Amino acid sequence: MTHKLLILFLLSFLSLVRIEVSGQGSIARTQSFCGNTGGFNVTPTEGCAPMTVNVKNLMHKAESLTYAFRFDRNQNTPPNTSETTQDSTFTYQTPGTYTILQYGSAGGTGFSMCKDVQVKETRGPNAEIIACQNGKVRLTIVSDDISKAYDAIEISWGDGVNQMVNIKTSTAAYFDHTYTGTGARPAITLKGSYNSGQCSTSTKATTITANTPPPSLASIRIRSVEMPASGDAKVIYEGMEGVETKVYIAKSDDNFIYTNKSTQSGGPQSATVPLLDPKTVYRFQLWSTDICGNIIKSPIVSSMAIKQGGLSLDEIIALEWENDANTDPVVEYQIKRNGAVIFTTPNKRSYEDTDVKCGNTYQYEVVAIIENDVRSYSAPISLEPKTSPPGNITNATVTVKDENTIGTKVELSGEGLTSAYNLVVERAVLGTSNFELVSPANNQSLQWDDTNVSTSQSSYCYRFQYENACKMKSPSFSTPVCSILLSTKSPEIVWNPDAPFISTIEAYNLQQVDGSGSLINTISKGLSTSHTLDLASQSDFGYRIEAKSSDGNFTSLSNVLNFRSEAIILVPDAFTPNGDAYNERFEVKAYFIKEFKMSVFSRWGEVIFHSEDIAEGWDGNFKTGKAPGGYYLYKIEATNTSGETVVKNGSFLLIR
């Protein structure tokens, strides 16, 4: 029977659903399950937790009468059976506003009704306390549902001092109290109250006896220092609620001074320190005072200063930066150009930007990334690449490399030099002034080879002019430097008498080089243009001539003449040992020989003379007498200076 009545009640409730029709279509709207067809009384409707309420049904012949004492007034469906009861009494343990739902049926028709009751807070407020050794305590009332329910909270400090706090109007974040004497701190109690005086006998007090030390202020630290071009430095830091934090500044090694910037707020804070010099380095630090009066100092963060470096080259902007020591180490420096990072380094303090062009202005700043994710930004500076005109080329060398190649080399110095340039090279035959361009367009080689020459036929003169990337040229061409033609007229080597420079020659130097071209020896020749070789005392060797101008700025190197000393063995075809002191011995002459063996044979193959000393010749005697006239044979075995074996056979005539 009960189930049938419940179904009947639900059908009756659903009939309360109303459908509205308009020109835009139909809209179905359901009402709350709380109706107005029921009837009951509640006592009391307001009280202190825990509060017991009694309900009295007013519906005549009510059947299946059910109550839900914690119903959601906005709910449009019946409550769960676990949330319903047929009891008419219910006790609320915690404060709050509650809705009581009554539903059932009478005379075959379902009914429902809701009424609200209010249960007031009686629990003791929650609080946190921080205690100092000097007797000072700081009490912070927890802002939760309990404290918010009361109109006021009474703080009894335990030493006879009471304090009433109106929670709804008070803006204080905490409450301080100082105890006198050195004894143990008494317990602190808190008790809530209402302006109406309700629940005064049932509200409970909270007793606090713990002595929590002051919190760590390590989280109070500088996050970034920004130095704008105006000099109004901006310091971003983390504060802590209720803790006074002051911003201090120091210049170089000076003592820290107060900037008159402070806060007691928590979270990210900002302080602007005006009228600073953006080119000067400053140190910043936070000084925070905890509730016990202790001053806690944060890590030091230095500002950054960037300036133009000392390197002075066109299309190269040199940068230098500085900062003082930070408490935490710098992880990385970043150089920004026009807002984009172009260079990073863990420790360098300078950078040369070569990716710049004449006529443009670039803005630079340096960022120091410090350990613990701290940043320090310099003020930006705007710089343009230098555009000084280049000077004349005053150092050059011309070297004859082979029959068809002359190498040129210049050295650059002074201002007006750029990363990109055009080295103009012009050539003329020695003795003429008809210079013509021989270098390619946009020649960027300071060592350029001219391969369209004949060094065995002529000497050539070269002059140079520098054009930088800003299209600015040297005022004029350099002094010409001419090649030297070295040739041999055995046993002499000679070189052309025409001077390789317009200016006077300091001296000619004869350079002896090995097979790889490395210098072995230098012989000063003064202004002479020839040299006689000592072929008998030399083996493999090469020679070239070096000429230097009197000012030492220009050098000309000739071609290399290479000599290889082949073994030379000169054997006479006859000798006359007749006592006239002329041609008395059979003597062999040899050059470029290290080891020597010679044997003389009769026509029958008998050895009649042997020697391993090239200076020892045969006197024509054999054993105890004179050898008869006629033809004799010889065999010579020798080793040349290169270690190769040379063998020579032949015959000669002994004339009596």
C-alpha positions as CSV (number, residue, x, y, z in Angstrom):
1,M,0.0,0.0,0.0
2,T,2.9,2.4,0.9
3,H,4.5,1.9,-2.5
4,K,1.3,2.6,-4.3
5,L,0.8,5.8,-2.4
6,L,4.4,6.9,-3.1
7,I,3.8,6.4,-6.9
8,L,0.6,8.3,-6.6
9,F,2.4,11.2,-4.9
10,L,5.2,11.3,-7.6
11,L,2.6,11.4,-10.3
12,S,0.8,14.2,-8.5
13,F,4.2,16.1,-8.2
14,L,5.0,15.6,-11.9
15,S,1.7,17.2,-12.7
16,L,3.2,20.4,-11.3
17,V,5.5,20.6,-14.3
18,R,4.4,23.5,-16.5
19,I,4.9,23.8,-20.3
20,E,5.0,27.3,-21.8
21,V,4.5,27.8,-25.5
22,S,5.6,30.8,-27.4
23,G,6.2,31.8,-31.0
24,Q,9.8,30.5,-30.7
25,G,8.8,27.0,-29.7
26,S,8.1,25.2,-26.5
27,I,10.2,25.3,-23.3
28,A,9.8,22.8,-20.5
29,R,10.6,24.1,-17.1
30,T,10.6,22.0,-13.9
31,Q,10.0,23.4,-10.5
32,S,11.9,22.6,-7.3
33,F,10.7,19.5,-5.4
34,C,9.8,21.9,-2.6
35,G,6.1,22.6,-3.0
36,N,3.6,24.6,-1.1
37,T,0.9,22.0,-0.7
38,G,2.1,20.5,2.5
39,G,1.9,21.8,6.1
40,F,4.0,21.5,9.3
41,N,5.5,23.5,12.1
42,V,9.2,23.5,13.2
43,T,10.4,24.3,16.7
44,P,12.9,25.9,17.1
45,T,13.7,27.6,13.8
46,E,17.0,29.0,15.1
47,G,19.4,27.9,17.8
48,C,22.9,26.9,18.8
49,A,24.7,23.8,17.7
50,P,24.0,21.1,18.6
51,M,20.3,22.0,18.0
52,T,17.4,19.5,18.2
53,V,14.3,20.4,16.2
54,N,10.8,19.0,16.4
55,V,8.3,19.0,13.5
56,K,4.5,18.8,13.8
57,N,2.4,17.7,10.8
58,L,-0.6,19.9,9.9
59,M,-1.9,17.8,7.0
60,H,-5.3,16.1,7.7
61,K,-5.3,12.3,7.0
62,A,-1.7,12.4,5.8
63,E,-0.4,9.1,4.5
64,S,3.2,8.0,3.9
65,L,4.4,11.1,5.7
66,T,8.1,11.5,5.2
67,Y,10.8,14.1,6.2
68,A,14.3,14.9,4.8
69,F,16.1,17.1,7.3
70,R,19.1,18.0,5.0
71,F,17.3,18.6,1.7
72,D,18.7,20.8,-1.0
73,R,16.1,23.4,-1.7
74,N,17.1,23.7,-5.4
75,Q,16.8,20.0,-6.0
76,N,13.9,19.0,-8.4
77,T,14.0,15.3,-7.7
78,P,12.9,13.3,-4.6
79,P,15.6,12.7,-2.0
80,N,17.3,9.3,-1.7
81,T,15.5,7.0,0.7
82,S,18.7,6.9,2.9
83,E,18.2,10.7,3.4
84,T,14.5,10.4,4.6
85,T,12.9,9.4,7.8
86,Q,9.4,9.2,9.4
87,D,10.8,10.6,12.7
88,S,9.6,14.0,13.8
89,T,12.8,14.8,15.7
90,F,16.3,15.6,14.4
91,T,19.6,17.0,15.9
92,Y,22.0,19.2,13.9
93,Q,25.5,18.8,15.2
94,T,27.2,21.5,13.1
95,P,26.2,25.0,12.3
96,G,24.5,26.1,9.0
97,T,21.2,26.8,7.3
98,Y,19.3,23.6,6.6
99,T,16.1,22.9,4.7
100,I,13.5,20.4,6.0
101,L,11.4,18.7,3.3
102,Q,7.9,17.3,4.1
103,Y,6.1,15.1,1.6
104,G,3.4,12.5,1.4
105,S,-0.2,12.2,0.3
106,A,-3.7,13.1,1.5
107,G,-7.0,12.0,0.0
108,G,-5.1,10.5,-3.0
109,T,-3.2,13.7,-3.7
110,G,0.5,14.2,-3.2
111,F,1.9,17.1,-1.2
112,S,5.3,18.7,-0.4
113,M,6.6,21.7,1.6
114,C,10.0,23.0,2.7
115,K,11.0,25.1,5.7
116,D,14.5,26.4,6.7
117,V,16.2,26.3,10.1
118,Q,19.4,28.1,11.1
119,V,22.0,26.5,13.4
120,K,24.5,28.9,14.9
121,E,28.2,28.2,15.3
122,T,29.4,27.3,18.8
123,R,32.8,25.8,18.2
124,G,35.9,27.6,19.3
125,P,37.8,29.7,16.7
126,N,41.0,28.3,15.2
127,A,44.2,30.4,15.4
128,E,47.9,30.2,14.8
129,I,50.5,31.7,17.1
130,I,54.2,32.6,16.8
131,A,56.2,33.1,19.9
132,C,59.5,35.0,20.4
133,Q,62.0,34.5,23.1
134,N,61.6,38.1,24.1
135,G,58.0,37.5,25.2
136,K,56.3,38.8,22.1
137,V,53.6,36.7,20.4
138,R,51.7,37.1,17.2
139,L,48.2,35.6,16.9
140,T,46.6,35.0,13.6
141,I,42.9,34.0,13.6
142,V,42.3,31.4,10.8
143,S,39.8,32.8,8.3
144,D,37.5,29.8,8.1
145,D,33.7,29.1,8.4
146,I,34.0,29.1,12.2
147,S,35.5,32.5,12.6
148,K,33.4,34.0,9.9
149,A,30.2,32.8,11.7
150,Y,30.8,35.0,14.7
151,D,30.3,38.7,15.1
152,A,33.2,39.0,17.4
153,I,36.0,36.9,18.9
154,E,37.4,37.5,22.4
155,I,41.1,36.9,22.9
156,S,42.2,36.2,26.4
157,W,46.0,36.5,26.5
158,G,46.2,34.7,29.8
159,D,47.9,37.5,31.7
160,G,44.7,39.4,32.6
161,V,44.5,41.2,29.3
162,N,41.5,40.6,27.1
163,Q,40.9,41.8,23.5
164,M,37.7,41.9,21.6
165,V,38.0,41.6,17.8
166,N,35.2,42.3,15.4
167,I,35.9,39.9,12.7
168,K,33.4,41.3,10.2
169,T,34.9,44.9,10.4
170,S,38.5,44.3,11.4
171,T,41.2,44.6,8.7
172,A,44.1,43.4,10.8
173,A,45.8,40.3,9.6
174,Y,47.2,39.4,13.0
175,F,47.3,40.5,16.6
176,D,50.4,41.1,18.7
177,H,50.9,40.9,22.5
178,T,54.0,41.1,24.6
179,Y,54.4,39.3,28.0
180,T,56.5,40.7,30.7
181,G,58.7,38.6,32.9
182,T,60.7,35.5,32.1
183,G,58.4,32.7,33.1
184,A,56.4,30.3,31.0
185,R,53.9,31.9,28.6
186,P,50.3,31.4,29.8
187,A,47.7,29.7,27.7
188,I,45.7,31.9,25.3
189,T,42.0,31.3,24.8
190,L,39.6,32.4,22.0
191,K,35.8,32.5,22.2
192,G,33.3,33.6,19.6
193,S,30.2,35.7,20.3
194,Y,27.1,37.2,18.6
195,N,25.8,40.7,18.9
196,S,22.4,39.3,19.9
197,G,23.9,37.5,22.8
198,Q,22.7,34.1,21.5
199,C,24.6,30.9,22.4
200,S,26.6,32.7,25.0
201,T,26.4,29.7,27.3
202,S,27.0,27.1,24.7
203,T,29.9,28.5,22.7
204,K,33.2,26.8,23.3
205,A,36.6,28.3,23.8
206,T,39.9,27.3,22.0
207,T,43.0,27.1,24.2
208,I,46.4,27.6,22.6
209,T,49.6,26.5,24.4
210,A,52.0,25.8,21.6
211,N,55.1,27.9,21.1
212,T,55.7,28.0,17.3
213,P,59.0,29.8,16.4
214,P,58.9,32.6,13.9
215,P,58.7,31.4,10.2
216,S,61.8,31.3,8.0
217,L,62.1,34.4,5.8
218,A,64.2,32.6,3.2
219,S,61.4,33.1,0.6
220,I,61.8,36.8,0.8
221,R,64.3,37.4,-1.9
222,I,65.0,39.5,-5.0
223,R,63.7,38.0,-8.2
224,S,65.0,40.5,-10.7
225,V,66.8,43.9,-11.0
226,E,66.0,46.0,-14.1
227,M,68.1,49.1,-14.9
228,P,66.4,51.2,-17.6
229,A,68.1,54.0,-19.5
230,S,66.3,56.5,-17.2
231,G,68.2,55.2,-14.2
232,D,64.9,54.4,-12.3
233,A,65.9,50.9,-11.2
234,K,63.1,48.4,-10.8
235,V,63.4,45.7,-8.1
236,I,61.0,42.8,-8.2
237,Y,61.0,40.6,-5.1
238,E,58.9,38.2,-3.1
239,G,57.4,39.6,0.1
240,M,55.7,37.9,3.1
241,E,52.5,38.9,4.6
242,G,53.0,40.8,7.9
243,V,56.8,41.0,7.6
244,E,58.3,44.4,7.0
245,T,60.7,44.2,4.1
246,K,63.0,47.1,3.2
247,V,65.0,47.6,-0.1
248,Y,68.6,48.6,0.4
249,I,71.3,49.7,-2.1
250,A,75.0,50.0,-2.2
251,K,77.4,51.4,-4.8
252,S,80.6,49.4,-5.4
253,D,82.1,48.5,-2.0
254,D,80.1,51.1,-0.1
255,N,77.8,50.3,2.8
256,F,74.2,49.5,2.1
257,I,71.7,52.4,2.6
258,Y,67.9,52.4,2.9
259,T,66.0,53.4,-0.3
260,N,62.8,54.4,1.6
261,K,61.1,51.6,-0.2
262,S,59.3,48.9,1.9
263,T,56.3,46.7,2.2
264,Q,54.6,44.3,4.6
265,S,52.6,42.5,1.9
266,G,53.0,38.9,0.6
267,G,53.6,37.7,-2.9
268,P,55.4,39.5,-5.8
269,Q,56.3,43.1,-4.9
270,S,57.9,45.9,-7.0
271,A,60.0,48.8,-5.8
272,T,61.4,51.6,-8.1
273,V,64.7,53.2,-7.0
274,P,64.9,56.5,-8.9
275,L,67.8,58.7,-10.1
276,L,70.5,56.1,-10.5
277,D,73.3,56.2,-13.1
278,P,72.6,53.4,-15.6
279,K,76.3,53.1,-16.3
280,T,77.2,52.4,-12.7
281,V,76.9,49.0,-11.0
282,Y,74.9,48.8,-7.8
283,R,74.1,46.1,-5.3
284,F,70.6,45.5,-4.0
285,Q,69.5,43.6,-0.9
286,L,66.3,43.1,1.2
287,W,66.3,43.6,4.9
288,S,63.3,41.9,6.6
289,T,62.3,42.2,10.2
290,D,60.5,39.2,11.7
291,I,58.0,39.5,14.5
292,C,60.8,39.0,17.1
293,G,62.7,42.0,15.8
294,N,65.4,39.9,14.0
295,I,66.8,41.4,10.8
296,I,67.1,38.8,8.0
297,K,69.1,39.9,4.9
298,S,68.4,38.4,1.5
299,P,71.0,37.3,-1.1
300,I,72.7,40.3,-2.8
301,V,71.8,40.9,-6.5
302,S,74.0,43.2,-8.5
303,S,72.9,45.4,-11.4
304,M,74.5,45.1,-14.8
305,A,76.2,47.8,-16.9
306,I,77.1,47.5,-20.5
307,K,79.3,49.8,-22.6
308,Q,81.1,49.9,-25.9
309,G,84.4,48.0,-25.9
310,G,87.8,49.2,-26.8
311,L,88.1,47.4,-30.2
312,S,87.8,49.9,-33.0
313,L,87.0,48.2,-36.3
314,D,84.4,49.0,-38.9
315,E,81.4,46.7,-38.9
316,I,82.4,45.3,-35.6
317,I,80.8,46.5,-32.4
318,A,82.7,45.6,-29.3
319,L,80.9,45.3,-26.1
320,E,82.0,45.0,-22.5
321,W,79.9,44.6,-19.3
322,E,80.4,44.5,-15.6
323,N,78.7,43.7,-12.4
324,D,79.6,43.2,-8.7
325,A,79.6,39.9,-6.9
326,N,76.2,38.3,-6.2
327,T,75.6,36.1,-3.2
328,D,74.6,33.3,-5.6
329,P,76.8,32.6,-8.6
330,V,76.0,33.8,-12.2
331,V,75.0,30.8,-14.4
332,E,75.0,32.6,-17.7
333,Y,75.3,36.0,-19.3
334,Q,73.1,36.8,-22.3
335,I,73.8,39.5,-24.9
336,K,70.6,40.8,-26.6
337,R,70.6,42.8,-29.8
338,N,67.4,44.5,-30.6
339,G,65.6,42.3,-28.1
340,A,67.0,38.9,-29.4
341,V,69.7,36.8,-27.7
342,I,72.8,36.7,-29.9
343,F,75.4,35.4,-27.5
344,T,75.6,33.5,-24.2
345,T,78.6,32.8,-22.0
346,P,79.1,31.4,-18.5
347,N,82.0,33.8,-17.6
348,K,83.2,36.1,-20.4
349,R,82.8,39.9,-19.9
350,S,83.2,41.0,-23.6
351,Y,81.9,40.2,-27.0
352,E,82.5,41.5,-30.6
353,D,79.4,41.6,-32.8
354,T,80.5,41.1,-36.4
355,D,77.0,40.7,-37.8
356,V,76.4,44.5,-38.2
357,K,76.3,46.8,-41.2
358,C,77.4,50.4,-41.7
359,G,74.7,53.0,-41.4
360,N,72.5,51.0,-38.9
361,T,71.9,51.5,-35.2
362,Y,71.7,48.6,-32.8
363,Q,70.4,48.4,-29.3
364,Y,72.2,46.1,-26.8
365,E,71.6,44.9,-23.3
366,V,73.1,42.2,-21.1
367,V,71.2,39.9,-18.9
368,A,72.8,38.0,-16.0
369,I,71.0,34.7,-15.1
370,I,71.8,34.0,-11.5
371,E,71.3,30.8,-9.6
372,N,67.8,30.2,-8.2
373,D,66.2,31.8,-11.3
374,V,67.2,35.4,-10.6
375,R,67.7,37.9,-13.4
376,S,69.6,41.2,-13.6
377,Y,69.0,43.4,-16.7
378,S,71.3,46.2,-17.8
379,A,70.1,49.5,-19.3
380,P,70.1,49.3,-23.1
381,I,72.7,51.2,-25.1
382,S,72.4,52.1,-28.8
383,L,75.5,51.9,-31.0
384,E,76.5,52.3,-34.6
385,P,79.4,50.6,-36.4
386,K,82.3,52.9,-37.0
387,T,82.9,54.3,-40.4
388,S,86.4,55.7,-40.3
389,P,88.2,55.9,-43.7
390,P,91.0,53.3,-44.0
391,G,94.6,54.4,-44.2
392,N,97.1,53.5,-47.0
393,I,98.6,50.0,-47.0
394,T,102.2,50.3,-45.7
395,N,103.2,46.7,-45.3
396,A,103.4,44.3,-48.3
397,T,105.4,41.3,-49.5
398,V,105.8,40.0,-53.1
399,T,107.2,36.5,-53.5
400,V,108.0,34.6,-56.7
401,K,106.5,31.1,-56.3
402,D,107.2,29.5,-59.6
403,E,107.5,30.4,-63.3
404,N,103.8,31.5,-63.6
405,T,102.9,32.6,-60.0
406,I,103.8,35.5,-57.9
407,G,102.3,35.7,-54.4
408,T,101.3,38.9,-52.8
409,K,100.6,39.6,-49.1
410,V,99.6,42.7,-47.3
411,E,99.3,43.5,-43.6
412,L,96.5,45.8,-42.4
413,S,96.5,48.2,-39.5
414,G,94.8,51.3,-38.3
415,E,91.1,52.3,-38.5
416,G,88.6,51.7,-41.2
417,L,89.0,47.9,-41.4
418,T,85.9,45.8,-41.8
419,S,85.1,42.1,-41.7
420,A,84.2,42.4,-45.4
421,Y,86.4,44.4,-47.8
422,N,87.9,44.6,-51.3
423,L,91.6,44.5,-51.6
424,V,92.5,46.0,-55.0
425,V,95.7,44.7,-56.6
426,E,97.3,46.3,-59.7
427,R,100.3,45.1,-61.6
428,A,102.8,46.6,-64.0
429,V,106.0,45.2,-65.7
430,L,109.1,46.4,-63.9
431,G,110.4,49.6,-65.5
432,T,106.9,50.8,-66.7
433,S,104.1,52.7,-65.0
434,N,101.3,51.0,-66.8
435,F,99.5,49.5,-63.8
436,E,96.4,47.5,-64.5
437,L,93.8,45.8,-62.2
438,V,94.6,42.1,-61.8
439,S,92.6,41.2,-58.6
440,P,89.0,39.9,-58.9
441,A,86.0,41.9,-57.8
442,N,85.4,42.0,-54.0
443,N,88.8,40.4,-53.3
444,Q,88.9,39.4,-49.7
445,S,92.2,37.7,-49.6
446,L,95.2,39.4,-48.0
447,Q,97.3,36.7,-49.6
448,W,96.5,36.8,-53.3
449,D,98.4,34.9,-56.0
450,D,98.9,36.3,-59.5
451,T,99.0,33.3,-61.9
452,N,99.2,35.2,-65.1
453,V,102.9,36.1,-65.2
454,S,106.1,34.7,-66.6
455,T,108.7,35.1,-63.8
456,S,111.6,33.7,-65.9
457,Q,111.2,36.5,-68.5
458,S,110.3,39.6,-66.4
459,S,109.9,41.2,-63.1
460,Y,106.6,42.6,-62.0
461,C,105.5,45.4,-59.7
462,Y,102.4,45.4,-57.5
463,R,100.5,48.1,-55.7
464,F,97.5,47.8,-53.3
465,Q,94.5,49.8,-52.2
466,Y,92.0,48.9,-49.5
467,E,88.2,49.4,-49.8
468,N,86.1,48.7,-46.7
469,A,82.5,47.5,-46.5
470,C,81.4,51.1,-46.0
471,K,82.7,51.8,-49.6
472,M,85.5,54.0,-48.1
473,K,88.9,53.6,-49.8
474,S,92.5,54.2,-48.8
475,P,93.5,57.7,-49.9
476,S,95.9,56.3,-52.5
477,F,97.6,53.1,-53.7
478,S,100.5,51.7,-51.7
479,T,104.2,52.1,-52.7
480,P,104.9,49.5,-55.5
481,V,106.7,46.3,-54.6
482,C,108.5,44.5,-57.4
483,S,109.5,40.9,-57.8
484,I,113.2,39.8,-58.1
485,L,114.3,37.5,-60.9
486,L,117.1,35.1,-59.7
487,S,119.1,33.2,-62.3
488,T,122.4,31.2,-62.4
489,K,125.6,31.7,-64.3
490,S,127.5,28.8,-62.8
491,P,129.2,29.1,-60.4
492,E,127.4,32.4,-59.8
493,I,123.8,33.2,-59.1
494,V,122.7,36.7,-60.1
495,W,119.5,38.8,-59.8
496,N,118.2,41.7,-61.7
497,P,119.8,45.0,-60.8
498,D,116.6,47.0,-60.9
499,A,115.5,48.0,-57.4
500,P,112.2,46.3,-56.3
501,F,111.1,49.5,-54.4
502,I,110.8,53.2,-55.2
503,S,112.4,53.9,-51.8
504,T,116.0,52.8,-51.1
505,I,116.9,49.2,-50.4
506,E,118.2,48.4,-47.0
507,A,120.1,45.3,-48.2
508,Y,119.9,42.1,-50.2
509,N,119.9,38.9,-48.2
510,L,120.8,35.6,-49.8
511,Q,118.7,32.9,-48.1
512,Q,119.7,29.2,-48.2
513,V,116.7,26.9,-47.9
514,D,116.1,23.2,-47.8
515,G,113.9,21.1,-50.0
516,S,110.8,22.1,-48.1
517,G,111.6,25.8,-48.4
518,S,112.5,26.2,-44.7
519,L,115.3,28.8,-44.0
520,I,118.7,27.3,-43.2
521,N,121.0,30.2,-43.4
522,T,121.1,33.9,-44.4
523,I,124.0,35.7,-46.0
524,S,124.0,39.5,-46.2
525,K,124.9,40.7,-49.7
526,G,124.6,44.4,-49.1
527,L,123.7,46.0,-52.4
528,S,125.5,43.4,-54.5
529,T,123.4,41.6,-57.2
530,S,125.5,38.4,-57.5
531,H,126.9,35.5,-55.4
532,T,129.5,32.9,-56.2
533,L,128.7,29.3,-55.1
534,D,131.2,26.9,-53.5
535,L,130.2,23.8,-55.4
536,A,132.8,21.6,-53.8
537,S,131.5,22.0,-50.3
538,Q,127.8,21.8,-50.9
539,S,125.3,19.1,-51.7
540,D,121.5,19.6,-52.1
541,F,120.5,23.2,-51.5
542,G,118.3,26.1,-52.7
543,Y,118.7,29.8,-52.8
544,R,116.5,32.9,-53.0
545,I,117.0,36.6,-52.6
546,E,115.2,38.7,-50.0
547,A,115.1,42.5,-50.3
548,K,113.8,44.8,-47.7
549,S,113.0,48.5,-48.1
550,S,114.9,50.9,-45.9
551,D,111.8,51.5,-43.7
552,G,111.4,47.7,-43.2
553,N,107.7,47.8,-44.4
554,F,108.1,46.2,-47.8
555,T,109.6,42.9,-48.7
556,S,110.4,41.2,-52.0
557,L,111.3,37.5,-52.3
558,S,112.7,36.1,-55.5
559,N,112.2,32.7,-57.0
560,V,114.1,29.7,-55.5
561,L,117.0,28.2,-57.4
562,N,117.4,24.6,-56.4
563,F,120.8,22.8,-56.9
564,R,121.4,19.1,-56.5
565,S,125.1,18.2,-56.4
566,E,125.6,15.0,-58.5
567,A,128.7,13.0,-58.0
568,I,131.5,14.2,-60.4
569,I,134.5,11.8,-61.1
570,L,137.2,13.1,-63.4
571,V,139.7,10.4,-64.6
572,P,142.8,11.2,-66.7
573,D,143.3,9.2,-69.8
574,A,147.2,9.1,-69.5
575,F,150.1,10.0,-67.2
576,T,153.9,10.3,-67.6
577,P,156.0,9.3,-64.6
578,N,159.3,10.5,-66.2
579,G,160.6,12.8,-63.4
580,D,159.7,16.1,-65.0
581,A,157.4,17.0,-62.1
582,Y,154.4,17.2,-64.5
583,N,151.7,14.6,-64.7
584,E,153.8,12.2,-62.6
585,R,150.9,10.3,-61.0
586,F,147.6,8.8,-62.1
587,E,145.3,11.0,-60.0
588,V,141.4,11.0,-60.0
589,K,139.4,14.1,-59.0
590,A,136.0,13.6,-57.4
591,Y,133.3,16.0,-56.1
592,F,130.3,15.4,-53.9
593,I,131.7,12.0,-52.8
594,K,131.6,10.6,-49.3
595,E,133.3,7.2,-49.8
596,F,135.9,6.2,-52.5
597,K,137.6,2.9,-53.7
598,M,139.8,2.6,-56.7
599,S,141.7,-0.4,-58.2
600,V,144.2,-0.5,-61.2
601,F,144.5,-3.7,-63.2
602,S,147.0,-5.0,-65.8
603,R,145.6,-6.1,-69.0
604,W,145.6,-9.7,-67.6
605,G,143.4,-8.7,-64.7
606,E,146.1,-8.5,-62.0
607,V,145.6,-5.8,-59.3
608,I,148.7,-3.7,-59.4
609,F,147.3,-0.7,-57.3
610,H,144.4,-0.2,-54.8
611,S,143.5,2.9,-52.7
612,E,140.5,4.1,-50.6
613,D,142.0,7.6,-50.4
614,I,141.0,9.8,-53.2
615,A,144.0,12.0,-52.6
616,E,146.4,9.0,-53.2
617,G,147.2,8.4,-56.8
618,W,149.3,5.6,-58.6
619,D,153.0,6.5,-59.2
620,G,153.4,3.9,-62.0
621,N,155.4,1.5,-59.9
622,F,154.5,-2.1,-59.2
623,K,156.1,-4.1,-56.4
624,T,159.8,-3.3,-56.7
625,G,160.1,-1.9,-60.2
626,K,158.6,0.4,-62.7
627,A,155.5,-0.8,-64.5
628,P,156.0,-1.0,-68.3
629,G,154.3,1.5,-70.5
630,G,151.0,0.6,-72.1
631,Y,147.3,0.5,-71.3
632,Y,145.9,-0.3,-67.9
633,L,142.4,-0.8,-66.6
634,Y,140.7,0.9,-63.5
635,K,137.5,0.4,-61.5
636,I,136.1,3.1,-59.2
637,E,133.4,2.6,-56.6
638,A,132.1,5.7,-54.7
639,T,129.2,6.8,-52.6
640,N,127.7,10.3,-53.3
641,T,126.3,12.7,-50.7
642,S,122.9,11.2,-51.1
643,G,124.1,7.7,-50.2
644,E,123.9,6.4,-53.7
645,T,126.6,4.1,-55.1
646,V,128.5,5.3,-58.2
647,V,130.6,2.8,-60.3
648,K,133.0,3.9,-63.1
649,N,135.2,1.6,-65.3
650,G,137.7,2.5,-68.0
651,S,141.3,2.5,-69.2
652,F,144.3,4.9,-69.3
653,L,147.8,5.0,-70.9
654,L,151.0,4.9,-69.0
655,I,153.7,6.6,-71.1
656,R,157.4,5.9,-70.5
